[in-house]
Amino acid sequence: MAVTHLSQLLSYLTGFGGFIIPLILWLTQRDKIEGMDEHGKSIINFQITLLLIAIISIPGILLFGLGILGLIYVCLVGFILPIVNAIKSSNGEPPSYFSTIRFIK
């Protein structure tokens, strides 16, 4: 499960792999690995939330300049939380992605 969390960091290399690879891992392994369903749902919800914040922040840059803060938030949280949750999952703890909208329950 730690690999699934760390695979989100592929978005810093490829731009899109941080969503696709965890999605594939979750869909193929959710019935085979205990706890994968919970971790996979958390990761997908987190990635969709980050995408929405980034999309909303872009017009915010043009209108008020405050959208830069949203993009900085997306970059920092999108890098730190997958690492923290990979460590948590390797210790058998549940994932904790704060400020995430629950699209998939």
N, C-alpha and C positions, 0 to 999 in steps of 0.2 A: 504494500500500500504506500510505502514511502516513495517508491518510484513514481507512482501516480501523482503524488503531490509535487515531486521535483520535476516531473515532465511539464508542468506549467511554465517553467522557466524557459522552455523552448521558444516562447513568444518573443523573448529578447534576441533570439538568434534568427528565427524564421518569420516572425510577425504573426503567424497564425497557428503554429504547432502547439501553443500553450492551451488551446481549446480542443483541438481535434484529437491529439494523442490521449489526453485524459478521458475524453469521451469514448474513444475506442476501447481503452483499457477497462473503463467502468462497464460498458455494455457487454464486453466479452467475459469479464471475470466476476461480475456481481453475484452470480449464483455459485461460483466455485470457491471463492475466498470469503471467509467469515468477516463481516464488517465492511467489505468493499462497497456494498450498496450505500451505506451511510456516508462513507468517505467520498465516493463518486458523486453523489448528489450534492454534497457540500462544495466540491470542486467546481462542478458545472454551474451551480448557483452563483458562486464567487466570480467565475469568469464572465458570466452574463452581466452581473452587477458592475464589474469593472468596465465592460464594454459600454454599458449604458452611461456610466459616469463620464467616460471619455467622449462619447458622442454628445452629451449635454455640455461638456466643458468647451468644446470647440467653438460653438457660437458664443459662449460666454467670454472667450478671448476677444472676439470682435466687438462685442457689445460693451463690456465693462473692463476687460483685462483680467477679471477674476477667474476666468476659466483656466488660467495657468496654474492656479492652486489646485484645481481639480485634477489636472494632468500630472502634477507633481505627486499628489496623493495616490493616483492610480499606479504610477511608476514605483513609488516606495512600498506601498502595501502589496502590490502585485509581485514584488521581489522578496519581501521579508516573510509574509504569511505562509507561502508554500514551504519555505525552509523550516519555519517553526512547526508547522503541521506535519511535515515529514518526520521530524524528531519525535513529535507527540505520537504519531502512528507507529513508529518503531518501538515505542514504550508501551503500546497497547491502549493509549488514551484516545478519546473521541476527538474529531476535528473541531477547531474553533476559528471560524472565519467571522469576525465581527463586521457589523454594518453590511450584511449580505441580505439581499431580498430573496425570499424563498419562492422560487418559481417552480421547482420540482420538489414535491413532498414525499 
